[in-house]
Amino acid sequence: MINGIKPNPIVEDFDSAMDNLLEKIQENYASRYGDNHKPSRKLDLSLKRGRKFIKVIEGSRVWGFISLVDGEHKGAPIFVGSIMKAASWNAAAKHSRGSIFDAEMHKSFSWTGPNYL
C-alpha cells in the first residue's frame, strides 16, 4: 500500500485468483453433493468477460460477477476482484459479497452463488 492506495493486482495474480475461485466453487458443490452424485460430476462453469465485470456462468444461469475495475457500481464502492451477486442476466447487484483475493473468500459464497448480505 502506497500513501493509503492499494495498487491494482498483477494480471497473473488475478488469473490465479479466478482459477482458485472456480476450484472453490467446485469443492463446495462436491462437499454438498459428493455422496449423492457421481464423483466425476462437476458444475459446468464458464466465464464471459465484459467491460466492467467477468460473468461466471453455471450451466444456463448466472452464478455471479467478478469486478475488473475499481470504482463505483450503483453508488457502492467496488474494487478489482470484488464478488458480486447477480441482479439479472446482465447486471450485478449493488454490494460486494467478498473478494477473490481474500484468504477466506470461500465463506462469502456457495456453489449456488454469492451469499446474501
Sequence and secondary structure as in RCSB ss.txt:
>XXXX:A:sequence
MINGIKPNPIVEDFDSAMDNLLEKIQENYASRYGDNHKPSRKLDLSLKRGRKFIKVIEGSRVWGFISLVDGEHKG
APIFVGSIMKAASWNAAAKHSRGSIFDAEMHKSFSWTGPNYL
>XXXX:A:secstr
 BTTB     HHHHHHHHHHHHHHHHHHHHHHHTTTS TT    EEEEE SSEEEEEETTEEEEEEE SSEEETT
EEE TTEEEEESSSS EEEEEEEETT TTGGGGEETTEE   
